[in-house]
Amino acid sequence: MKLRVLYFARLRERFGVAEESLDFAGATVADLVALLRARGGVWSEELAGGRAFRVAVNQDIVAPDASLPDQAEVAIFPPVTGG
Amino acid sequence: MKIVVRSEAFDLGAEVDAMRRGRTDIGAIASFVGLARDMNEGSGVAAMTLEHYPGMTEKALGRLVEEAKSRWALLDVTVIHRIGRLLPGDPIVLVAVASSHRGEAFAACEFIMDYLKTRAPFWKKEETPAGERWVEARASDDAAAARWDPP
């Protein structure tokens, strides 16, 4: 399936990318995170097990076991700090 | 209902006036204004920049206002959140809630702010004497939001 993946705030800066298109063979958010983590470097560091980050699918925050629909807009970002 | 994300400042008085104009059924309006401070985590803050996730932000704010309306009898709600670069003393966020009675207005205003702090996709970056830094989420904000969760 094809995914559009967005990064925000500290993660966008550390990864050096705001948005990318991915061909993805997995099924869930956890599969996608594992794929990104396997890139190594800042990816494995920021997406490591103990690190706090959130994932939204089509603009709703979801749990790691959530499945990804084709053409989904996925966003990965740090815990929010507005208000 | 009015939900706005913008860089321009807002005026609390004008927003409250707009809320009550032409109607006499409102008995209470509770409001909250969050301001940029000149100090955080022990160091001076010269300015902050607010980033957000266009599209999701409006959706998340709309959803938490709907959640508030499902819990309390509200007559109107205004939420304005600023983005971009802000200086100490600048207003960041406004929540105003109109209801027949004060209890619902007070509670819903606090609920909306607590949920906004943990659910709306905004991020603050501060300019300090030691350089720029992203503000870290606080456990106390999660605890404040959790107070409103069903038992």
gemmi code that builds the backbone of each chain (N, CA, C; Angstrom):
import gemmi

chains = {
    "A": [
        ("MET", (0.844, -1.202, 0.000), (0.000, 0.000, 0.000), (0.876, 1.247, 0.000)),
        ("LYS", (0.269, 2.339, -0.378), (0.996, 3.602, -0.369), (0.564, 4.436, 0.834)),
        ("LEU", (1.569, 5.049, 1.473), (1.306, 5.903, 2.637), (1.971, 7.249, 2.433)),
        ("ARG", (1.318, 8.273, 3.011), (1.943, 9.584, 3.092), (2.297, 9.769, 4.568)),
        ("VAL", (3.574, 9.989, 4.851), (4.000, 10.063, 6.253), (4.527, 11.458, 6.557)),
        ("LEU", (3.987, 12.061, 7.610), (4.359, 13.413, 8.016), (5.073, 13.380, 9.366)),
        ("TYR", (6.007, 14.299, 9.546), (6.712, 14.417, 10.828), (6.597, 15.849, 11.309)),
        ("PHE", (6.473, 16.012, 12.631), (6.306, 17.360, 13.175), (7.292, 17.649, 14.305)),
        ("ALA", (7.506, 18.957, 14.495), (8.240, 19.499, 15.647), (9.644, 18.884, 15.761)),
        ("ARG", (9.992, 18.413, 16.953), (11.364, 17.928, 17.159), (11.695, 16.763, 16.214)),
        ("LEU", (10.716, 15.903, 15.949), (11.003, 14.752, 15.083), (11.276, 15.196, 13.641)),
        ("ARG", (10.542, 16.195, 13.172), (10.799, 16.709, 11.820), (12.225, 17.240, 11.720)),
        ("GLU", (12.623, 17.960, 12.753), (13.985, 18.528, 12.739), (15.050, 17.446, 12.814)),
        ("ARG", (14.855, 16.472, 13.687), (15.874, 15.432, 13.856), (15.965, 14.533, 12.619)),
        ("PHE", (14.829, 14.212, 12.024), (14.845, 13.346, 10.845), (15.259, 14.116, 9.587)),
        ("GLY", (15.119, 15.449, 9.652), (15.477, 16.260, 8.484), (14.494, 16.093, 7.331)),
        ("VAL", (13.266, 15.697, 7.653), (12.249, 15.526, 6.611), (10.882, 15.850, 7.217)),
        ("ALA", (10.055, 16.552, 6.447), (8.719, 16.928, 6.928), (7.665, 15.950, 6.426)),
        ("GLU", (7.943, 15.333, 5.259), (6.925, 14.508, 4.630), (7.583, 13.564, 3.631)),
        ("GLU", (7.076, 12.342, 3.531), (7.564, 11.412, 2.518), (6.442, 10.469, 2.091)),
        ("SER", (6.607, 9.883, 0.916), (5.676, 8.863, 0.439), (6.365, 7.512, 0.559)),
        ("LEU", (5.643, 6.524, 1.065), (6.230, 5.204, 1.280), (5.383, 4.122, 0.619)),
        ("ASP", (6.067, 3.140, 0.038), (5.413, 1.893, -0.355), (5.592, 0.959, 0.818)),
        ("PHE", (4.501, 0.492, 1.362), (4.538, -0.194, 2.651), (3.902, -1.568, 2.535)),
        ("ALA", (4.630, -2.588, 3.018), (4.122, -3.952, 2.892), (3.510, -4.472, 4.190)),
        ("GLY", (3.639, -3.698, 5.280), (3.121, -4.156, 6.573), (1.633, -3.884, 6.725)),
        ("ALA", (1.138, -4.041, 7.960), (-0.299, -3.893, 8.192), (-0.632, -2.846, 9.254)),
        ("THR", (0.221, -2.701, 10.264), (-0.150, -1.864, 11.413), (0.834, -0.710, 11.616)),
        ("VAL", (0.426, 0.183, 12.525), (1.297, 1.291, 12.930), (2.622, 0.747, 13.478)),
        ("ALA", (2.548, -0.297, 14.276), (3.765, -0.877, 14.847), (4.698, -1.378, 13.744)),
        ("ASP", (4.138, -1.956, 12.683), (4.956, -2.416, 11.542), (5.665, -1.233, 10.890)),
        ("LEU", (4.952, -0.140, 10.728), (5.542, 1.044, 10.101), (6.662, 1.610, 10.968)),
        ("VAL", (6.407, 1.691, 12.267), (7.433, 2.221, 13.181), (8.677, 1.331, 13.141)),
        ("ALA", (8.473, 0.012, 13.079), (9.606, -0.917, 13.006), (10.404, -0.690, 11.721)),
        ("LEU", (9.703, -0.451, 10.623), (10.362, -0.193, 9.335), (11.219, 1.077, 9.411)),
        ("LEU", (10.646, 2.125, 10.007), (11.364, 3.398, 10.110), (12.555, 3.274, 11.060)),
        ("ARG", (12.347, 2.551, 12.159), (13.405, 2.363, 13.150), (14.609, 1.637, 12.519)),
        ("ALA", (14.312, 0.742, 11.588), (15.367, -0.049, 10.939), (16.273, 0.798, 10.052)),
        ("ARG", (15.896, 2.069, 9.830), (16.776, 2.947, 9.071), (18.038, 3.293, 9.864)),
        ("GLY", (17.981, 3.061, 11.187), (19.147, 3.324, 12.029), (19.302, 4.799, 12.363)),
        ("GLY", (20.426, 5.156, 12.980), (20.735, 6.548, 13.304), (19.650, 7.203, 14.145)),
        ("VAL", (19.285, 8.444, 13.760), (18.280, 9.183, 14.539), (16.934, 8.468, 14.529)),
        ("TRP", (16.677, 7.691, 13.480), (15.379, 6.985, 13.397), (15.259, 5.943, 14.511)),
        ("SER", (16.306, 5.142, 14.674), (16.233, 4.111, 15.724), (16.289, 4.761, 17.105)),
        ("GLU", (16.988, 5.899, 17.190), (17.092, 6.594, 18.477), (15.746, 7.189, 18.900)),
        ("GLU", (15.127, 7.960, 18.010), (13.890, 8.675, 18.363), (12.678, 7.743, 18.463)),
        ("LEU", (12.700, 6.637, 17.729), (11.545, 5.733, 17.730), (11.794, 4.489, 18.573)),
        ("ALA", (12.821, 4.557, 19.434), (13.136, 3.421, 20.310), (11.985, 3.160, 21.276)),
        ("GLY", (11.947, 1.950, 21.819), (10.845, 1.514, 22.672), (10.463, 2.482, 23.780)),
        ("GLY", (11.440, 3.027, 24.492), (11.117, 3.866, 25.650), (10.791, 5.311, 25.315)),
        ("ARG", (10.940, 5.712, 24.048), (10.745, 7.118, 23.698), (9.262, 7.445, 23.528)),
        ("ALA", (8.902, 8.649, 23.961), (7.503, 9.069, 23.850), (7.269, 9.725, 22.497)),
        ("PHE", (6.407, 9.131, 21.692), (5.959, 9.768, 20.462), (4.525, 9.310, 20.189)),
        ("ARG", (3.835, 10.065, 19.356), (2.443, 9.759, 19.046), (2.324, 9.493, 17.545)),
        ("VAL", (1.338, 8.674, 17.184), (1.076, 8.402, 15.778), (-0.405, 8.691, 15.495)),
        ("ALA", (-0.640, 9.491, 14.467), (-2.016, 9.751, 14.032), (-2.199, 9.140, 12.649)),
        ("VAL", (-3.349, 8.496, 12.434), (-3.706, 7.958, 11.122), (-4.943, 8.706, 10.641)),
        ("ASN", (-4.811, 9.323, 9.474), (-5.884, 10.176, 8.943), (-6.377, 11.153, 10.009)),
        ("GLN", (-5.412, 11.714, 10.727), (-5.623, 12.811, 11.688), (-6.320, 12.407, 12.977)),
        ("ASP", (-6.301, 11.120, 13.302), (-6.760, 10.660, 14.614), (-5.607, 9.930, 15.289)),
        ("ILE", (-5.335, 10.266, 16.561), (-4.279, 9.559, 17.285), (-4.723, 8.117, 17.521)),
        ("VAL", (-3.832, 7.185, 17.238), (-4.179, 5.763, 17.336), (-3.142, 5.016, 18.164)),
        ("ALA", (-3.485, 3.776, 18.519), (-2.583, 2.898, 19.259), (-1.687, 2.150, 18.266)),
        ("PRO", (-0.556, 1.587, 18.771), (0.387, 0.900, 17.875), (-0.217, -0.264, 17.096)),
        ("ASP", (-1.264, -0.889, 17.642), (-1.815, -2.051, 16.932), (-2.866, -1.643, 15.876)),
        ("ALA", (-3.077, -0.352, 15.705), (-4.051, 0.104, 14.700), (-3.584, -0.292, 13.309)),
        ("SER", (-4.540, -0.687, 12.450), (-4.168, -1.062, 11.091), (-4.150, 0.182, 10.206)),
        ("LEU", (-3.352, 0.103, 9.149), (-3.172, 1.239, 8.249), (-3.935, 0.989, 6.950)),
        ("PRO", (-4.877, 1.877, 6.623), (-5.551, 1.738, 5.332), (-4.665, 2.250, 4.193)),
        ("ASP", (-4.900, 1.723, 2.990), (-4.150, 2.202, 1.828), (-4.389, 3.696, 1.659)),
        ("GLN", (-3.357, 4.406, 1.217), (-3.428, 5.861, 0.984), (-3.572, 6.652, 2.283)),
        ("ALA", (-3.283, 6.028, 3.415), (-3.455, 6.732, 4.692), (-2.464, 7.890, 4.817)),
        ("GLU", (-2.914, 8.915, 5.537), (-2.012, 9.990, 5.954), (-1.594, 9.659, 7.389)),
        ("VAL", (-0.334, 9.344, 7.557), (0.186, 8.969, 8.875), (1.064, 10.104, 9.373)),
        ("ALA", (0.903, 10.499, 10.628), (1.775, 11.529, 11.195), (2.427, 11.008, 12.456)),
        ("ILE", (3.719, 11.289, 12.600), (4.462, 10.876, 13.778), (5.013, 12.137, 14.437)),
        ("PHE", (4.738, 12.301, 15.725), (5.137, 13.550, 16.374), (5.339, 13.361, 17.882)),
        ("PRO", (6.032, 14.302, 18.523), (6.228, 14.224, 19.982), (4.907, 14.498, 20.692)),
        ("PRO", (4.812, 14.125, 21.975), (3.630, 14.505, 22.760), (3.392, 16.013, 22.630)),
        ("VAL", (2.132, 16.407, 22.568), (1.797, 17.796, 22.221), (2.030, 18.745, 23.402)),
        ("THR", (2.311, 20.011, 23.076), (2.644, 20.998, 24.121), (1.986, 22.351, 23.864)),
        ("GLY", (0.752, 22.338, 23.340), (0.078, 23.621, 23.085), (-0.594, 24.175, 24.333)),
        ("GLY", (-1.438, 25.155, 24.122), (-2.202, 25.755, 25.200), (-1.453, 26.842, 25.944)),
    ],
    "B": [
        ("MET", (-20.714, 28.135, 17.818), (-19.368, 27.634, 18.102), (-18.368, 28.341, 17.196)),
        ("LYS", (-17.234, 28.658, 17.737), (-16.197, 29.309, 16.937), (-14.863, 28.676, 17.317)),
        ("ILE", (-14.197, 28.092, 16.315), (-12.898, 27.462, 16.544), (-11.942, 28.023, 15.502)),
        ("VAL", (-10.889, 28.681, 15.973), (-9.995, 29.374, 15.054), (-8.539, 29.097, 15.431)),
        ("VAL", (-7.721, 28.811, 14.417), (-6.270, 28.708, 14.591), (-5.665, 29.789, 13.715)),
        ("ARG", (-4.913, 30.702, 14.294), (-4.407, 31.828, 13.508), (-3.194, 32.438, 14.186)),
        ("SER", (-2.459, 33.284, 13.437), (-1.286, 33.923, 14.021), (-1.640, 35.229, 14.729)),
        ("GLU", (-2.725, 35.884, 14.317), (-3.063, 37.192, 14.884), (-3.513, 37.081, 16.344)),
        ("ALA", (-3.339, 38.178, 17.067), (-3.790, 38.243, 18.454), (-5.315, 38.251, 18.515)),
        ("PHE", (-5.837, 38.102, 19.737), (-7.287, 38.158, 19.927), (-7.575, 39.073, 21.107)),
        ("ASP", (-8.843, 39.473, 21.199), (-9.262, 40.335, 22.297), (-10.379, 39.644, 23.069)),
        ("LEU", (-10.108, 39.336, 24.324), (-11.082, 38.592, 25.136), (-12.422, 39.324, 25.205)),
        ("GLY", (-12.374, 40.647, 25.452), (-13.610, 41.412, 25.574), (-14.455, 41.335, 24.320)),
        ("ALA", (-13.787, 41.468, 23.171), (-14.507, 41.425, 21.897), (-15.132, 40.050, 21.664)),
        ("GLU", (-14.406, 39.010, 22.043), (-14.928, 37.647, 21.844), (-16.139, 37.386, 22.738)),
        ("VAL", (-16.058, 37.857, 23.981), (-17.185, 37.657, 24.906), (-18.385, 38.484, 24.451)),
        ("ASP", (-18.120, 39.709, 23.996), (-19.217, 40.550, 23.483), (-19.918, 39.863, 22.310)),
        ("ALA", (-19.122, 39.297, 21.396), (-19.692, 38.640, 20.220), (-20.555, 37.450, 20.634)),
        ("MET", (-20.106, 36.773, 21.685), (-20.807, 35.585, 22.162), (-22.208, 35.932, 22.702)),
        ("ARG", (-22.317, 37.071, 23.379), (-23.594, 37.382, 24.043), (-24.472, 38.337, 23.239)),
        ("ARG", (-23.911, 38.868, 22.139), (-24.661, 39.857, 21.362), (-25.989, 39.286, 20.860)),
        ("GLY", (-27.068, 40.027, 21.094), (-28.371, 39.656, 20.546), (-29.054, 38.510, 21.244)),
        ("ARG", (-28.545, 38.060, 22.387), (-29.261, 36.977, 23.072), (-29.313, 37.241, 24.579)),
        ("THR", (-30.363, 36.734, 25.193), (-30.565, 36.995, 26.619), (-30.766, 35.706, 27.408)),
        ("ASP", (-30.445, 34.578, 26.758), (-30.615, 33.292, 27.450), (-29.341, 32.865, 28.185)),
        ("ILE", (-28.229, 33.576, 27.969), (-26.963, 33.197, 28.602), (-26.912, 33.751, 30.024)),
        ("GLY", (-26.635, 32.878, 30.975), (-26.532, 33.330, 32.360), (-25.111, 33.399, 32.861)),
        ("ALA", (-24.191, 32.748, 32.145), (-22.802, 32.694, 32.613), (-21.862, 32.509, 31.433)),
        ("ILE", (-20.764, 33.255, 31.470), (-19.668, 33.022, 30.512), (-18.391, 32.885, 31.319)),
        ("ALA", (-17.736, 31.732, 31.194), (-16.430, 31.522, 31.833), (-15.386, 31.543, 30.734)),
        ("SER", (-14.240, 32.180, 31.023), (-13.211, 32.260, 29.987), (-11.828, 32.009, 30.569)),
        ("PHE", (-10.932, 31.571, 29.707), (-9.534, 31.339, 30.072), (-8.662, 31.915, 28.973)),
        ("VAL", (-7.599, 32.618, 29.377), (-6.594, 33.095, 28.416), (-5.236, 32.595, 28.879)),
        ("GLY", (-4.537, 31.872, 28.027), (-3.179, 31.418, 28.317), (-2.192, 32.391, 27.695)),
        ("LEU", (-1.134, 32.727, 28.455), (-0.158, 33.724, 28.017), (1.242, 33.130, 27.917)),
        ("ALA", (2.050, 33.695, 27.027), (3.455, 33.296, 26.928), (4.213, 33.923, 28.097)),
        ("ARG", (4.998, 33.098, 28.800), (5.782, 33.587, 29.949), (7.229, 33.885, 29.531)),
        ("ASP", (7.910, 34.659, 30.387), (9.310, 35.003, 30.094), (10.283, 34.033, 30.756)),
        ("MET", (9.749, 32.967, 31.380), (10.599, 32.042, 32.140), (9.988, 30.655, 32.076)),
        ("ASN", (10.819, 29.620, 31.874), (10.312, 28.246, 31.913), (11.460, 27.306, 32.252)),
        ("GLU", (11.198, 26.343, 33.110), (12.208, 25.340, 33.469), (13.522, 26.009, 33.881)),
        ("GLY", (13.416, 27.114, 34.627), (14.608, 27.738, 35.195), (15.438, 28.599, 34.261)),
        ("SER", (14.958, 28.847, 33.047), (15.731, 29.762, 32.204), (14.819, 30.760, 31.512)),
        ("GLY", (15.409, 31.902, 31.154), (14.639, 32.950, 30.508), (14.170, 32.503, 29.130)),
        ("VAL", (13.013, 32.996, 28.737), (12.475, 32.690, 27.409), (12.233, 34.030, 26.698)),
        ("ALA", (12.955, 34.258, 25.613), (12.845, 35.531, 24.887), (11.674, 35.515, 23.916)),
        ("ALA", (11.337, 34.320, 23.432), (10.229, 34.179, 22.481), (9.910, 32.700, 22.348)),
        ("MET", (8.743, 32.404, 21.799), (8.424, 31.006, 21.483), (7.755, 30.945, 20.125)),
        ("THR", (7.921, 29.795, 19.475), (7.258, 29.585, 18.194), (6.350, 28.379, 18.320)),
        ("LEU", (5.088, 28.564, 17.919), (4.109, 27.483, 17.990), (3.894, 26.879, 16.620)),
        ("GLU", (4.145, 25.580, 16.524), (3.910, 24.824, 15.297), (2.646, 23.993, 15.496)),
        ("HIS", (1.949, 23.684, 14.410), (0.791, 22.800, 14.541), (0.662, 21.910, 13.308)),
        ("TYR", (-0.333, 21.052, 13.329), (-0.577, 20.084, 12.257), (-1.851, 20.537, 11.558)),
        ("PRO", (-1.714, 21.343, 10.496), (-2.900, 21.895, 9.834), (-3.847, 20.769, 9.413)),
        ("GLY", (-5.107, 20.953, 9.673), (-6.081, 19.909, 9.343), (-6.438, 19.128, 10.586)),
        ("MET", (-5.459, 18.463, 11.163), (-5.750, 17.703, 12.390), (-6.062, 18.642, 13.542)),
        ("THR", (-5.393, 19.785, 13.591), (-5.609, 20.712, 14.712), (-7.079, 21.097, 14.817)),
        ("GLU", (-7.641, 21.551, 13.691), (-9.033, 21.992, 13.698), (-9.969, 20.830, 14.051)),
        ("LYS", (-9.620, 19.646, 13.522), (-10.431, 18.457, 13.784), (-10.394, 18.097, 15.279)),
        ("ALA", (-9.208, 18.137, 15.866), (-9.050, 17.781, 17.279), (-9.768, 18.795, 18.173)),
        ("LEU", (-9.646, 20.081, 17.843), (-10.330, 21.105, 18.647), (-11.841, 20.948, 18.522)),
        ("GLY", (-12.316, 20.676, 17.307), (-13.750, 20.481, 17.103), (-14.263, 19.304, 17.906)),
        ("ARG", (-13.459, 18.249, 17.952), (-13.895, 17.062, 18.668), (-13.944, 17.301, 20.176)),
        ("LEU", (-12.970, 18.046, 20.711), (-13.033, 18.238, 22.162), (-14.139, 19.214, 22.567)),
        ("VAL", (-14.488, 20.143, 21.679), (-15.638, 21.016, 21.957), (-16.926, 20.192, 21.919)),
        ("GLU", (-17.033, 19.279, 20.942), (-18.212, 18.404, 20.880), (-18.319, 17.545, 22.131)),
        ("GLU", (-17.178, 17.060, 22.590), (-17.160, 16.253, 23.822), (-17.668, 17.087, 25.001)),
        ("ALA", (-17.229, 18.348, 25.094), (-17.694, 19.234, 26.172), (-19.215, 19.440, 26.071)),
        ("LYS", (-19.712, 19.617, 24.839), (-21.150, 19.848, 24.653), (-21.976, 18.618, 25.029)),
        ("SER", (-21.356, 17.442, 24.887), (-22.087, 16.230, 25.250), (-22.119, 16.042, 26.775)),
        ("ARG", (-21.180, 16.691, 27.481), (-21.135, 16.519, 28.942), (-21.900, 17.595, 29.700)),
        ("TRP", (-21.952, 18.823, 29.146), (-22.606, 19.935, 29.836), (-23.559, 20.636, 28.870)),
        ("ALA", (-24.579, 21.309, 29.436), (-25.529, 22.058, 28.608), (-24.908, 23.414, 28.274)),
        ("LEU", (-24.280, 23.513, 27.118), (-23.559, 24.734, 26.748), (-24.325, 25.487, 25.671)),
        ("LEU", (-24.309, 26.794, 25.766), (-25.011, 27.620, 24.781), (-24.080, 28.095, 23.678)),
        ("ASP", (-22.795, 28.251, 23.981), (-21.833, 28.642, 22.947), (-20.417, 28.386, 23.463)),
        ("VAL", (-19.492, 28.165, 22.530), (-18.089, 27.957, 22.876), (-17.218, 28.667, 21.845)),
        ("THR", (-16.197, 29.365, 22.303), (-15.187, 29.937, 21.406), (-13.818, 29.420, 21.823)),
        ("VAL", (-13.072, 28.909, 20.853), (-11.680, 28.506, 21.093), (-10.823, 29.176, 20.027)),
        ("ILE", (-9.825, 29.946, 20.462), (-8.874, 30.549, 19.530), (-7.474, 30.164, 19.985)),
        ("HIS", (-6.682, 29.592, 19.096), (-5.296, 29.233, 19.435), (-4.374, 29.860, 18.411)),
        ("ARG", (-3.346, 30.544, 18.913), (-2.410, 31.187, 17.990), (-1.261, 30.265, 17.611)),
        ("ILE", (-0.680, 30.539, 16.443), (0.498, 29.826, 15.969), (1.541, 30.867, 15.549)),
        ("GLY", (2.759, 30.411, 15.327), (3.820, 31.326, 14.911), (4.632, 31.814, 16.099)),
        ("ARG", (5.358, 32.919, 15.893), (6.287, 33.397, 16.923), (5.577, 34.360, 17.877)),
        ("LEU", (5.704, 34.085, 19.168), (5.049, 34.897, 20.202), (6.079, 35.369, 21.215)),
        ("LEU", (5.838, 36.551, 21.775), (6.742, 37.137, 22.761), (6.139, 37.022, 24.158)),
        ("PRO", (6.990, 37.088, 25.204), (6.455, 37.023, 26.563), (5.346, 38.055, 26.758)),
        ("GLY", (4.277, 37.622, 27.386), (3.127, 38.491, 27.597), (2.064, 38.356, 26.520)),
        ("ASP", (2.430, 37.799, 25.373), (1.442, 37.637, 24.296), (0.415, 36.570, 24.678)),
        ("PRO", (-0.855, 36.788, 24.325), (-1.842, 35.739, 24.531), (-1.635, 34.594, 23.532)),
        ("ILE", (-1.780, 33.360, 24.012), (-1.603, 32.167, 23.170), (-2.950, 31.546, 22.822)),
        ("VAL", (-3.776, 31.347, 23.855), (-5.004, 30.584, 23.663), (-6.146, 31.228, 24.433)),
        ("LEU", (-7.334, 31.170, 23.849), (-8.546, 31.668, 24.509), (-9.616, 30.579, 24.443)),
        ("VAL", (-10.241, 30.328, 25.587), (-11.425, 29.467, 25.622), (-12.515, 30.247, 26.348)),
        ("ALA", (-13.668, 30.392, 25.756), (-14.812, 31.033, 26.411), (-16.018, 30.128, 26.250)),
        ("VAL", (-16.739, 29.933, 27.341), (-17.875, 29.007, 27.349), (-19.097, 29.715, 27.932)),
        ("ALA", (-20.198, 29.674, 27.197), (-21.443, 30.278, 27.661), (-22.441, 29.189, 28.036)),
        ("SER", (-23.126, 29.425, 29.164), (-24.118, 28.458, 29.622), (-25.206, 29.208, 30.393)),
        ("SER", (-26.213, 28.475, 30.842), (-27.266, 29.116, 31.623), (-26.777, 29.441, 33.029)),
        ("HIS", (-25.909, 28.561, 33.537), (-25.455, 28.703, 34.922), (-23.940, 28.540, 35.014)),
        ("ARG", (-23.359, 29.102, 36.079), (-21.900, 29.170, 36.169), (-21.213, 27.808, 36.265)),
        ("GLY", (-21.856, 26.854, 36.938), (-21.185, 25.577, 37.177), (-20.770, 24.901, 35.883)),
        ("GLU", (-21.677, 24.893, 34.922), (-21.373, 24.236, 33.650), (-20.328, 25.009, 32.860)),
        ("ALA", (-20.412, 26.354, 32.920), (-19.439, 27.168, 32.186), (-18.029, 26.978, 32.754)),
        ("PHE", (-17.905, 27.025, 34.085), (-16.586, 26.825, 34.716), (-16.021, 25.447, 34.361)),
        ("ALA", (-16.836, 24.419, 34.547), (-16.347, 23.049, 34.350), (-15.950, 22.811, 32.895)),
        ("ALA", (-16.794, 23.242, 31.970), (-16.513, 22.987, 30.557), (-15.276, 23.750, 30.093)),
        ("CYS", (-15.077, 24.954, 30.618), (-13.902, 25.751, 30.241), (-12.626, 25.027, 30.678)),
        ("GLU", (-12.624, 24.525, 31.897), (-11.441, 23.825, 32.405), (-11.214, 22.506, 31.656)),
        ("PHE", (-12.302, 21.803, 31.392), (-12.225, 20.545, 30.635), (-11.612, 20.779, 29.244)),
        ("ILE", (-12.107, 21.804, 28.552), (-11.600, 22.066, 27.194), (-10.106, 22.379, 27.241)),
        ("MET", (-9.675, 23.178, 28.202), (-8.238, 23.485, 28.292), (-7.416, 22.236, 28.619)),
        ("ASP", (-7.906, 21.429, 29.543), (-7.153, 20.219, 29.926), (-7.034, 19.260, 28.744)),
        ("TYR", (-8.101, 19.109, 27.985), (-8.044, 18.213, 26.827), (-7.196, 18.813, 25.711)),
        ("LEU", (-7.317, 20.130, 25.537), (-6.524, 20.799, 24.495), (-5.023, 20.582, 24.743)),
        ("LYS", (-4.624, 20.689, 26.009), (-3.195, 20.564, 26.347), (-2.625, 19.196, 25.988)),
        ("THR", (-3.475, 18.165, 25.980), (-2.956, 16.815, 25.760), (-3.387, 16.203, 24.421)),
        ("ARG", (-4.325, 16.849, 23.708), (-4.864, 16.218, 22.493), (-4.737, 17.033, 21.230)),
        ("ALA", (-4.584, 18.349, 21.349), (-4.522, 19.160, 20.132), (-3.063, 19.258, 19.677)),
        ("PRO", (-2.809, 18.997, 18.379), (-1.418, 18.894, 17.904), (-0.724, 20.250, 17.709)),
        ("PHE", (-0.316, 20.833, 18.831), (0.525, 22.033, 18.834), (1.832, 21.681, 19.535)),
        ("TRP", (2.907, 22.347, 19.120), (4.208, 22.167, 19.788), (4.872, 23.522, 19.949)),
        ("LYS", (5.481, 23.723, 21.136), (6.155, 24.997, 21.424), (7.666, 24.830, 21.371)),
        ("LYS", (8.303, 25.776, 20.723), (9.766, 25.828, 20.732), (10.166, 27.162, 21.347)),
        ("GLU", (11.045, 27.116, 22.357), (11.427, 28.331, 23.071), (12.805, 28.818, 22.662)),
        ("GLU", (12.951, 30.135, 22.666), (14.269, 30.748, 22.470), (14.800, 31.143, 23.844)),
        ("THR", (15.899, 30.493, 24.258), (16.482, 30.760, 25.579), (17.920, 31.243, 25.388)),
        ("PRO", (18.561, 31.755, 26.466), (19.955, 32.201, 26.346), (20.877, 31.073, 25.873)),
        ("ALA", (20.522, 29.807, 26.162), (21.355, 28.667, 25.758), (20.997, 28.150, 24.361)),
        ("GLY", (20.070, 28.800, 23.686), (19.667, 28.360, 22.352), (18.206, 27.958, 22.313)),
        ("GLU", (17.803, 27.374, 21.187), (16.403, 26.972, 21.029), (16.182, 25.590, 21.652)),
        ("ARG", (14.985, 25.389, 22.171), (14.641, 24.060, 22.702), (13.147, 23.822, 22.540)),
        ("TRP", (12.801, 22.561, 22.254), (11.397, 22.165, 22.192), (10.908, 21.940, 23.615)),
        ("VAL", (9.715, 22.445, 23.917), (9.112, 22.219, 25.232), (8.708, 20.753, 25.336)),
        ("GLU", (9.026, 20.126, 26.472), (8.653, 18.734, 26.709), (7.249, 18.675, 27.310)),
        ("ALA", (6.502, 17.660, 26.930), (5.175, 17.461, 27.527), (5.337, 17.173, 29.014)),
        ("ARG", (4.354, 17.619, 29.806), (4.418, 17.461, 31.259), (3.449, 16.393, 31.733)),
        ("ALA", (3.921, 15.566, 32.673), (3.056, 14.528, 33.239), (1.858, 15.160, 33.943)),
        ("SER", (2.040, 16.366, 34.512), (0.940, 17.020, 35.230), (-0.202, 17.377, 34.282)),
        ("ASP", (0.119, 17.625, 33.009), (-0.946, 17.898, 32.038), (-1.743, 16.632, 31.739)),
        ("ASP", (-1.049, 15.491, 31.659), (-1.753, 14.222, 31.454), (-2.673, 13.933, 32.643)),
        ("ALA", (-2.163, 14.216, 33.850), (-2.956, 13.969, 35.060), (-4.186, 14.871, 35.082)),
        ("ALA", (-4.006, 16.137, 34.654), (-5.140, 17.075, 34.642), (-6.217, 16.595, 33.677)),
        ("ALA", (-5.801, 16.094, 32.520), (-6.777, 15.611, 31.542), (-7.456, 14.333, 32.031)),
        ("ALA", (-6.693, 13.493, 32.716), (-7.223, 12.201, 33.166), (-8.322, 12.361, 34.206)),
        ("ARG", (-8.345, 13.523, 34.895), (-9.401, 13.762, 35.889), (-10.789, 13.677, 35.267)),
        ("TRP", (-10.856, 13.968, 33.957), (-12.157, 14.032, 33.288), (-12.540, 12.703, 32.654)),
        ("ASP", (-11.652, 11.722, 32.704), (-11.967, 10.425, 32.109), (-13.072, 9.747, 32.903)),
        ("PRO", (-13.899, 8.944, 32.228), (-14.932, 8.214, 32.975), (-14.263, 7.251, 33.956)),
        ("PRO", (-14.878, 7.029, 35.132), (-14.274, 6.133, 36.128), (-14.204, 4.706, 35.615)),
    ],
}
model = gemmi.Model(1)
for chain_id, residues in chains.items():
    chain = gemmi.Chain(chain_id)
    for i, (resn, *xyz) in enumerate(residues, 1):
        res = gemmi.Residue()
        res.name, res.seqid = resn, gemmi.SeqId(i, " ")
        for name, pos in zip(("N", "CA", "C"), xyz):
            atom = gemmi.Atom()
            atom.name, atom.element = name, gemmi.Element(name[0])
            atom.pos, atom.b_iso = gemmi.Position(*pos), 0.0
            res.add_atom(atom)
        chain.add_residue(res)
    model.add_chain(chain)
structure = gemmi.Structure()
structure.add_model(model)
structure.setup_entities()
